[in-house]
Amino acid sequence: MTNIKSLCLCLLVALVCLPLGAADHLLKSPDGKLVVEIDTEGQLKYALKREGQLLLDKSLIGLVLEDRVLGENVKVRRVNRRSMVEETIVSPHYRFSSFNLVYNELDIQLKGSFGVIFRAYNEGIAYRLYTTAKEGLTIRNEVVQMNFPKDYTTYMAYSTVKPGKDQYAMAFQNLYTKSSVTGVKTDNIAFLPITVDCGNEVKLTLMESDLEDYPGMFVKGDGKSTSLQGTFARYPTELKSFAPRAMKRVVERADYIAKTEGKRTYPWRIWAVSERDTEMPVNNLVYALASPNRIGDCSWIKTGKVAWDWWNDWGISGVDFKAGINMETYKYYIDFAADNHIEFVVLDEGWYDPGKGDMLTVIPELDLPELVRYGKSKGVDLILWAVFNVLDDQLEAACKKYSEMGISGFKIDFLDRDDQTAVEMTYRIAEMAAKYKLTLDLHGFYKPTGLNRTYPNIINFESVFGMEEMKWSTVAKDMMEYDVTMPYIRMMTGPVDYTPGAMRNASKKDFKDIYYNPMSQGTRCHQLAAYVIHDSPLTMLADNPTIYKREQECTDFIVSIPNKNIEETRVLQGKLGESVVIARKVGSSWYVGGMTDWTAREITLDFGFLGDGTYEVVLFRDGVNADKQAEDYKKEIFTVTPDSEKKIRMASGGGFAMTVVKK
């Protein structure tokens, strides 16, 4: 009997590994709802269905090399499967302390030193190409076709660079444009993530993960068909330094997108599939598919809240010194942070002369070692701003110097591209910063691709149309709609350094773009809600200390909302582009935030997510006059149990935030 069992097992393995012909290969998600059909007849392509509904029609994938196209005239050598693979992923400084995923996998090895791996999760599907060539490869292009069976609705953020210029080089910050697939712009490109509404609440969101030694993907349309294409920045062959920040910009590009080793895997292409909008902000596929932690011990990494200087333009008042980039001003910020139990102060642009491109030389107005000493005496750490390429040019010297001085980390800015060399720079900086136990907050940066898993010392990303835009944007830039769209789309990929906390708040009619004394669109409580709604391990208090002292009740509440040691995140209710309500658990306590667009709404909050017991709630909600007087708010304190409900009205551009602490 044993011999028969062994023979059967050998036959089964042989059948799995036998070379197959041109038949389709099927891969299902563990729950059976998602089906990927991979076609290897002539050209490599795939389709995606959900419970019989065709979401993505047969779409070509492959790599264009100098002398051939990997993906054309394919012949299968071997197919390997793995089923019901379970993973528990520990995720420091993330929306969950850990999470579980299950997937099925199909690895199709093709002739020509080429192959593709598909994975199907209940939450979506992903694929990555790989090559096994002995020699290095020049990748002229990657074929990423997206053929939709219908003219679906899309949500896309486009490049902010005008046609005719390098649209791949920009800050990855824009509002979302809603259009049909055929209405996608033909004179511009969209950066990831993008979302496609397939009807009946089913949405596809395109993302990528494990972007290493390779350019990031953009998307373009042809204006005619229900098809989109992936497109990539070509390899930079010449960069020049430009004033006023000694930023290096691409002035010449090659006719290929990457030069790389022949034996490697390429980035994961991810289609997250959501049945309800509330599933979107807590999709974990980008983080899960990234390479695991490369830095080892993470216990030294510190996150928290930050008193910030730039948005409020060092705008303190009522003091007997001239506010600006000087010792008195930064000691004032440190005192404010210490008095309010804020962990960090960031020294933004100006602590070194940005025009000289030398971050090893501090301006004479600042005694940086003394500021570090003063901050540490009060329990406050300092973070230094720098331009990406300036840090990269002085990388080990800068990391060594400022680590030994006691600096906590860098906020690095103005990468403004994701071509191959930009991605290489990011990995290089992340690794060196980790060596010297420095954290990184990445600004002017491409969308997250799981780097915070690979290098957990990366504790936040910008790539978001955040509060800084309110310094120069008119009300035509609808921040309220963006605020209830971004959590569903952009936040799927990772945390956001949105920099909330405005204490000057305006209705739609009253909002003005004021540079030195900026305000927010929407209500005070909309701002407070951001401290719960945003995934943000490093969160700025964007306004100036003078105003926060005047608004001490709101300041105390902001500081009481934790942005570290998050155990669990739930989206309680909401709809993309209209409203969102998110709850986060720390210990036995919960923190809940809600936002609406410019439409006033009343919601009923069900406290059924709580564990057994009685809880004390501190609620900040829009005041009765908040529709006109956006700073109007009401504070309430009451008790609830898991059986309780609470009706909460959000004003136009409004919101609410609450702490729910077990008694």
N, C-alpha and C positions, 0 to 999 in steps of 0.2 A: 504493500500500500504506500509506503514511504517513497519507493522508487517512482510509482505512478504520479504521486503528488509533485515530486521533483521534476518529472518529465513535463507535466502540465504547466508548471511554473516556467520552465525553460521555453516552452512553446509560446507562452503568453509574452514573455520578454522579447522573443524573436519577432513576434507579430508586431509588437509596439515599435521595434527598431528596424523593421524591414523597410527598404526603400519603397516609396509610394509613387504612384503615378500622378496624374493631373487632377485628381478628384479634390473636392472641397474638403477642408479640415474644419471641424466644428469644435468650439470651445464654449462651455457654459459657465456662468457664475455659480457659486455654491448653492444659491437658492433657486437656480434654474430660470430666473427671469430674463437675464441677459444672455444673448447668443452671439458669438463672433463667428462669422463664416470667412475663412481664409482660402482664397483661390490661388492656386499655383499653376494654372493652365496658361502658359505663355508669359503672362506678366503677373507679378506679385501684387495682389490686391485683397481688400477685406471689406466686409459689410458688418453692420451692427443692428441687431433687433432686440426689442424688449417686449416680451410676452406676445410675440408675433408681429408687433408693429415695427416696420422698417424705419429706423432712425437715421442710418447712414448707409447709402447705397455703395456698391462696389467702388472702392477708391484705391488708386495706385499708390504704392510706397516703394522707395528705393534710393540708391545713391548714384549720382552721376560722377564718374571718375574721368580721368584724362582720355582713356582709350576704350571705355565701355560703360554700360549702365548696369549696375547691380540691381536686379529686379525685372529685367527683360530676359526673355527666353530661359526662364528659370527651370531647373531640374532638381527635384528633391532627392537628397541623399539619405536623410534619416529624420524621423520624427520622435521626439521624446515628450512624455507627458508627466506632470505631477498633479496630483489631485488632493483637494482639501488640505492644503498647506496652511497651517495655523501659525501666526506670529503674534507675540506680545512685544510691543515696542515701548520702551521707556523713553519718555519725551520731556526732558527738563526745559523749563521756561516756555512751555507750550500751553495750548488750550486744554489739554488733558495731561495729568502726570504720567499716565501710560494708557495704551489702548490696544485692543485686539483686532486683528483682521484675518480673514480666511480667503484663499484664492485658489483657483485652478490655473495651471500653466501649460503652455504648448510651445515647444522649442523646435522650429523647423530649420534644419541644416540644409543649405542649398549648395549646389556645385558652384565653384568659382570663389571659394574662400569667403563665404557670405552666409548670413542666416538672420532669422528674426525670432524673437521671443514675444509671445502674447500672454498676458495675464488677464483673468476675469475675476473681478471682485463683485460682491453685491452692490458696492458703491460706484462701480464703473469699470472701465477696461483700460488697459495700457499695452503698448508695444514698444520694443526697442530693437533696432538693427544692430548687428555686430559683424565684424570682419575678422578673418584669421590669416591675413596675408603676412608673409615674412618680411616684406619690404614696406617702407613708408608709403602713404597714400596722399594724393592731392584730391580733395573733395571739391569738385566744381559746383555741385548743387546737391540738395536732397529733395527727392520727390515726396511731397506730402499733399495728396489730393483729398478733398472733402466733398463728396457728391451727396447732396441731400435730395430725398425723393419729392420734397415739396418746397415751396418758397417760404421757408420758415422765417420767424422774426429773430433778429440778432441783436445783441448788446455788445458794442465794441468801443474801445478807447483808441483813438487814432494818434499817430505821430503829430506833434505840434509843429513840425518843420514843413514849410511850404513846398509844393511840387517844384521839381527842378533842382532841389538841393538834397543833401544827404539826410533823408528822412529816417534813417536808422540811428542817427545820432541825436538824442534828445533825452529829457529827464524822466520819461515814462510816467507822466502826470497829465491826465486829461479826464474830462467828463465822459460819460458813456453816451454813445449815439445809438438810438434805436432805429432799426430799418429792417426791411426784408433782405434775404440773401441777394436777390438781384439788385437791391438798392445799395449794397455795400459800395463804398467809394472806390473808384477806379484810379484816381490820381493820388491816393494815399495808402498807407499800410496801417494795420491795427496791431497793437502789441498785446500779448497774452496777459491774463486769461480773457477769453471771449466766451459768451454764453449764447446758446441757440435754443429758442423756445419751440419745442416740437408739438405743442398743443396738449390739452388735457393735463396741464401742470407739469408735464415731463420736460426736463431741460437737460441739455448737454453743455458741459463746460470744458473747453479745451485748455489744457495746462501742460507743462513739461517739468521733468524732475531729473536730477543728477546731471545737470548741465556742466560738464567738465571738459576743458580743452576743446571747446566746440562753440560755435555761435548760437545765440538764442533764436527762436523762431518768431516770425511775424506772419500776418495773414492778409491776403488781398483777394479782391473779387474781380470778375470780368464785366460786370454790369449787364450780362445777358442771361447766363445760365444760373441754375441753383447749385453752383459749385464754387468752392473757395480753394485757394492754394496757399501752401506754406512758402515763405520767402525768407532769405537770410542775408545778413550783412556780409559783404565780401571782406576778405582778409586785408587789414591795413598794411600798406607798404611804406607809407610816410606819414609821420605826425609832426606837428609844429606846436610850439608853446605860444599861447596868446594871452595878452593882458585882459583884465586886470589881475588875474589870479594865477598866472603861469600854468594855465590849464593846457594840456596837450590835446589837440584835436586832429582828427584824420583829415589829411589833404589829398591823399591818393590811396586807391584801393586796387587790389589785384583782380583777376578774372576768376578766382576760386574763393570758396568760403572757408576752407581749412586745409592745413597741412598737418598730418597726424601719423601716429604709428599704425602699422597695418593690422596688428592684433589688438583689438579693443572693442568695447561696447560703446554705443552712442546714446544720447539722452532718451529717457522715457517720454513717449507721447501719450498723454492721458486724456481720456474722455470720461469725466465724472458724469454719472447719470443720476438725476434726482427726480423722485416722484412728487415731492413737495418742496416748495421754496425753503422751508425751515430746515431741510437736510443740508442745504448748500454751505452755510458758514462753518459747519462742523465736519466737512469732508476732509479726510486725512491722507489722501492718496499721494499728494506731493511730498509730504514729510516721510511717509512710509516707504516710498520708492527711492529716496535718496540714499547715498552711501552712509553707512553707520558712522558713529562717532570716531574721529581720528585723533582726538587730543587726549583721550583717557580721562583722568580725574577732572570732574567739573565742579568740585566743591568750592573752588576759589571764585567762581563766576558770581558776580553780584548784579542784581537787577533792582528796579524800583522806580521812583519818581525823580524828576529833574526840574530844578529851577533854571529857566532858560532866558537868555538875554536878547536874542536877535529879533524875535517877532515883535516884542514891545520896544525895540530900538533903545535898549538901556534907559527906558523912560521913567525912571523913578523921580519922585519930586518930594518937596518938603524936607530936604536935607541941606546941609551947609557946605556941600562940595559939588563940583560940576560932574554930573553923571556922564559916564562914558567908559572907555576901555582903560581903566586905571585901578589902582589898588583899593581906593575907597569904595568904588562901585562894587567890585567883586567881593570885598569883605561884607558889604551890605547884603549882597545876594547870599553869601554863605551864612550870615546871621539869620536871614529870613528862612533859609532851608533848615538850619538847626532848630530854630524856634518852632517849626512846623513838622519836624520829623521827616523831612525830605532828604533822600539819600545822596543826591548829587546836585552839583552845579555844573553846567556846561559853559566853557569859554568858546564862544563861536568865533566867526571870522574877525580877525584883527589882533589876536594875541601874538601872532607873528606877521611880518609884512608880506601879505599874499602876493604882491607884485614881484617880490624877489624869489619866490619859490623855495625858501629855505626855512623849514620848520624847526631846525636845530637852534635858530637864533630868535630869542624872544625880544619883543619891542622893549625899549628902555623904560617905558612907563610902568612895566610890570616886573615884580620880583616873584617869579613863579614858584621857586622853592618855598618862599615865605607864605604864599597863598596856599600851597599844599599843606604846609605845617599848620597854618591857621584853620584850614578846613578840617584836618584830621583831629585837631584839638576839640572840635565841636561835633565830630562824628559825620562830617560831610566830605565826600570824595569829589574829585574834579575829573571832568571829561574834556578833551581837547578836540577842537574842529581842525580838519585839514583837507586839502584837495587830494584826491586819490593818487594822481601821478606824482605829486610832491612827496607824499609819504612813501610811495614805491621807490622813488629815486634815492631816498635816504633811509630805506626800510629798517635794516637791522640797527643802525646807529640811533634812529629815532625811537624804536621800540625799547632798546636797551636804556637809553638816557631817561626816557619818561617813566618807564617801569621802575627804575632805580630811584627816581625822584618821588614816586608814590602816586603817579597818575593812574586812574582806574581804567581808562580806555580812550578810544578815539571815536569821534563822529566824523566819518570821511564822506566827502561830497564831490559832486560833479564828475562822476565817471561818464555818465550820459551816453553810454553805448553798451552793447553786449556782443560785439564781434569776438572772434577767438582770442585775440590778445587781451581784450578787456576781461574776459572770463578767466584767463590765465593769471592776470594781475590780481584778481579778487582772491583766488585760491592761494596765491603766493603771500598776500597780505594776511589772510586769515591764519595761515599756518605760522607765520612769524609772530603775529600778535599773540597767538596761543602759547608759543614758546616762552614769551615774556609775561604771560598771564595778564594780557590786556584784552578787554572786550571791544566789540565793534558795533557801531550803529551806522548802517549803510544808507547814505542819501545820494540823490541824483543817480539812482541805481535801478537796474532792471528788476522785474518782478521776482519774488522769491521762487527758488527752484529746489528747496530742501537743504540749502546750505546750512541752515541753523540746526539740522540734524548732524551733518558731517562735521561742522565746526560749531559746537554749542556756545563758543565765545562770541558768535554773532548773535546779538540779542535784540536787534530790530532792523527793519527795512523801511525805507520811504516808499518809492514807487506808488505814490498815492496822491490824489488831488486834495491836499490837506489844507490846514488853516492858513499857511503862508500865502495862499492864493487870495485870501480876503484882503490883503494889503493893497492889491492892485486890480482886482476884478470887480466889475459892476454886478448888479443883481441879475443881469442877464445870464451870468454863470450860476445856474440853479444848484446851490450847495445843498439845499434841503433834499432835493430829489437824489443827488449824489450820495448823501449820507445814508439813505435807506436803499441804495443800490449797491454801493461798494461792499458792505459786509457780506452780501450774497455772492459776489463775483470775486473781487480782488482778495478778500480775506480768506477765500478757499486756499490760496497758495501759501499763506503765512501771515505773520504779524504785520502791523502797520504803525509807522511813526507819523501819525496824523497831526500831532502837536495841538491838542485841544486846550480848553480852559479859558476862553475869552470871558472877561467880566464886563465888557461893553457889548450889549446884545441889541439887535435891531429887528423890527418887523420888516416884511418885504417892502413896504412903502418907504421906510426910514433908512434902509441900509445904504451906506456910502463906503466907497473904498478910500480909506484914509491911511496913509503910510505910517506916520509917527504915532498915531493913536488908533490902531486898527480895532475893528469890531467884528462880531460874528453875525452871519445871517441866523435868524431863529432865536429861540428863547434861551434864558439862562439854564433852564432845566435840560434843554437839548444838549448844551455843553456838558453838564454834569453827567448825563447819560453816556457820553462818549467814554468815560472812564470805566464803564462796565462793558459796553458793547464792543469796543475795540480789543482784539488780540494785541497786546502791547506790553511786553516785559519791561520795556524802558519807556516811560510815558512822561512827556513834557508838561509842565505848567507854563503855558505860553505867554500869559500876561505878566505884568510887572509886579514886583513885590508890594509897591505902594498900594495898588488897587486890591491885591489879595488881603492885605492887612485891613483895609477898609471893609472888605467883604469877608470877614473872618469866619462867619457861619458857613458860607459856601466853601471856603478854603479848608476848614476842618473836615467838612464832609468829603471833599475830594481826597484828602489824605487818608481818610478812614476806609476808602475802597482799595483793597489790595490788588496789585497787578503781578504778584508772584505767588508761588506755591498753589497755583490753580489746580484743583483735582479733577474738576469736571466742568464742562460747558454745555448748556442746553439752549436751543432756540425755542422759546415757548410759543410764540406766534409771530405772524407777519407775512408780508407779501413783497416780493422784489419791486422796488420803485415806489412803494407806498408807506410801509412801516416795518419796524423790527423790534422784537422784545427778546432779550438774551439774559440768561441767568448763569452765574458762575459760583461754584462751591469751593470754599476754603475751610477745612475742618468741618465743624457742624454748622457753619454759617453760610448763608447765600447772599449774593449781591445781584440785583436785578436792574436793568436799564431798558428804557423804551424810547423810540424816536418815531416821529412822523414827518412827512414832507410838508408842503405848505397847506395841506388839507387838515383841518382840525378833526380829531377822532376821539371817540370814547371807547376804551377797551375794558373788558372784564378780565382781571387777573385771577386765575385759579391757583391757589397755593398747594395744590396736590403734589407738586414736585418735592415738597418738604418731607423730611423724616418725621417720625412720631415726636410729639411734644408740643410745647408752647414757645412761640418766638416773639421777640420784640422787633417791631419794624420802625425804622426811621425813614420816612418818605419825603422827598423833595419833588413837588409837582408844580406844574404851571399854575400861576395865580389866575384869578377870575378875569383879570384885565391883561393877561399876557399876550393876547392876540394883537393888541396895540402897544402895550408897554412890555416889551419882550423881557425885561429884567424882573418882572413881577413873578414871584414864586411863593409857594406856601409850604411850610414844614409841618409834618404831622408825625406823631408818635402813637402807635397802637400795638395791640397784640393779635396774633393769628395762630391758627392751627392748620394742619393739612386739609381740613374741611372748609376753610375760609375762602371767600372771594372778595375782591375789591374792585369797584368801578373807578377808573382813572381817566380823566379827560386830558388829552394833549391838545394844546392850542395850535394854531397855524404855525408851522415851523417849530413845534414844541417837543416835549419829551418829559421823562420822569426818571428818577433813580432812587433806589432804596437799599438799605442794609437790612438783612433779616437774620437776627442773631438769636440762637437758642438760649432760653432762660434757664 
